[in-house]
Amino acid sequence: MSVSLEELCQMVNVPYDQARALEQLAPEQVQFDTVFHGGSEEDSDAENSCSDAEEDAPLRKRLRAENTWTKVINKKIRMVGKSYVGNKKQKEIMREPRAMGPRCSSAACAKSAKHHCSAIGELERNNIFNDFWQHMTLE
């Protein structure tokens, strides 16, 4: 797998222009602190004067980009009711979008005083179905 310089710069949070300038230099001329901390000696003095609370906090290389994860994208698509890629025994399977089932036509519902399946019209059923799947969240 080959990665372009621009993609690599995005992964490690280094400005692309700075990386292009370093590409021109010989390896002996590159200073580690200037490349990865992006500053000069004056900036490093300012960093050393930080409070103790910031020094104790663990540093992270980069923030998680959960919105770009395939699993999270599929979850959001699934919650909206659209077709998505699911997994079944470590195989990727294309799942169909959510579809409204047929109207209830059982004799028990027709006789029951509690169930009012026939009282809801087809257009209203369709609106309820669409509103539910468009506004559903698992949070």
C-alpha positions in Angstrom: 0.0 0.0 0.0 1.5 3.3 -1.0 0.6 6.5 0.7 1.1 9.9 -0.9 3.0 12.6 1.0 -0.2 14.7 1.4 -2.1 11.7 2.9 0.9 11.0 5.2 1.0 14.7 6.4 -2.7 14.5 7.2 -2.2 11.3 9.3 0.6 12.8 11.4 -0.8 16.4 11.5 2.2 18.0 9.8 1.5 20.8 7.3 2.0 19.7 3.7 4.0 22.8 2.8 6.5 22.1 5.6 6.9 18.5 4.5 7.6 19.6 0.9 10.3 22.0 2.2 11.9 19.2 4.2 11.9 16.9 1.2 14.4 19.3 -0.4 16.8 19.1 2.5 19.5 16.5 3.2 18.8 14.3 6.2 21.6 15.9 8.3 19.9 19.3 7.9 16.5 18.3 9.3 16.0 19.1 13.0 13.6 16.8 14.8 12.1 19.5 17.1 11.4 21.9 14.3 9.7 19.3 12.2 7.4 17.6 14.8 6.8 20.5 17.1 6.5 23.1 14.4 8.4 25.8 16.3 11.7 27.4 17.1 13.6 27.7 20.4 11.5 30.6 21.4 8.4 28.5 21.1 9.9 25.7 23.2 10.6 28.2 26.1 6.9 29.1 26.1 6.0 25.4 26.2 8.2 24.8 29.1 6.5 27.4 31.2 3.1 25.6 31.1 1.3 24.7 34.3 1.9 21.3 36.0 -1.6 20.1 35.1 -0.9 20.2 31.4 2.4 18.4 31.9 0.8 15.5 33.7 -1.9 15.0 31.1 -1.1 12.2 28.6 -0.5 13.4 25.1 -2.3 11.8 22.1 -0.9 11.5 18.7 -4.2 12.4 17.0 -7.9 12.5 17.8 -10.2 9.7 16.9 -12.2 10.3 13.7 -15.2 8.1 14.5 -17.3 9.7 11.8 -15.1 8.1 9.1 -15.1 4.6 10.6 -17.0 2.1 8.4 -18.7 0.6 11.4 -20.1 4.0 12.6 -21.1 5.0 9.1 -23.0 1.7 8.6 -24.7 2.2 12.1 -26.0 5.6 11.1 -27.2 4.4 7.7 -28.9 1.4 9.4 -30.6 3.7 12.0 -32.1 5.9 9.2 -33.5 2.7 7.6 -31.5 2.8 4.4 -29.6 -0.2 2.9 -26.2 -0.9 4.5 -23.4 -3.4 4.6 -23.8 -5.9 7.5 -21.7 -8.7 8.8 -22.6 -12.4 9.2 -19.9 -14.8 10.3 -17.1 -12.5 9.1 -18.7 -12.0 5.7 -20.0 -8.7 4.4 -23.6 -8.8 3.4 -25.6 -6.1 1.7 -28.8 -5.5 3.8 -32.0 -4.2 2.2 -33.5 -0.9 3.3 -36.3 -1.0 5.9 -39.7 -1.6 4.3 -43.2 -1.4 5.8 -44.9 -4.7 6.1 -48.4 -5.5 4.9 -51.4 -4.3 6.9 -52.7 -6.4 9.7 -55.5 -8.6 8.5 -56.1 -11.1 11.3 -59.6 -12.0 12.4 -58.5 -11.5 16.0 -57.6 -7.8 15.4 -60.9 -7.3 13.6 -63.0 -8.6 16.6 -60.8 -7.0 19.3 -61.9 -3.8 21.0 -58.3 -3.0 22.0 -56.7 -3.3 18.5 -57.5 -0.5 16.1 -55.5 -1.7 13.1 -58.1 -0.7 10.6 -58.6 2.8 12.1 -55.2 4.0 10.9 -55.2 4.8 7.2 -52.5 3.8 4.7 -51.2 7.3 4.3 -50.9 7.7 8.1 -49.2 4.3 8.4 -46.7 5.4 5.8 -46.0 8.8 7.6 -45.6 7.0 11.0 -43.1 4.6 9.5 -41.1 7.2 7.7 -41.0 9.6 10.7 -39.9 6.7 13.0 -36.9 5.7 10.8 -35.8 9.2 10.0 -35.7 10.5 13.6 -34.7 7.3 15.5 -31.5 7.4 17.6 -30.1 4.7 19.9 -28.8 7.3 22.3 
